[in-house]
Amino acid sequence: MVERVVATTAALALIARLREKHGPLVFLQSGGCCEGSAASCFPRDELQVGTRDLLLGEIGGCPFYCTESQYEYLKHTQLVIDALDMPGGGSFSLEGPEGKSFHTGSRLFSDAEWAELQQAGLV
């Protein structure tokens, strides 16, 4: 089954480092005004998942949610989470003090992948 969200090697290494420091983590792709292309990372017990937040999958053993409204824009794509250098942070997410930022890229699902997701009832 094709995954709805994946992470690069750099993102997985950063997730592992953050998990060592902070324990269990959770991600939210909200599409907010300030960090629209960044997945925000929080300690798992500090983010209350809303009834309209959708679980897209896991990256680095951490659940990855997307707001329902943002999902409408992204549902035809696989999210690709990367970790970029961001001197000085610039994010409210846990990786900011590390001088890093999670960045969300995407690619369109192929017709075959989209059909697979539809057949599995995942769209």
Secondary structure, 3 states (H helix, E strand, C coil): CCCCEEECHHHHHHHHHHHHHHCCEEEEECCCCCCCCCCEEEEHHHCCCCCCEEEEEEECCEEEEEEHHHHHHHCCEEEEEEEEECCCCCCCCCCHHHCEEEEEEEEECCHHHHHHHHHCCCC
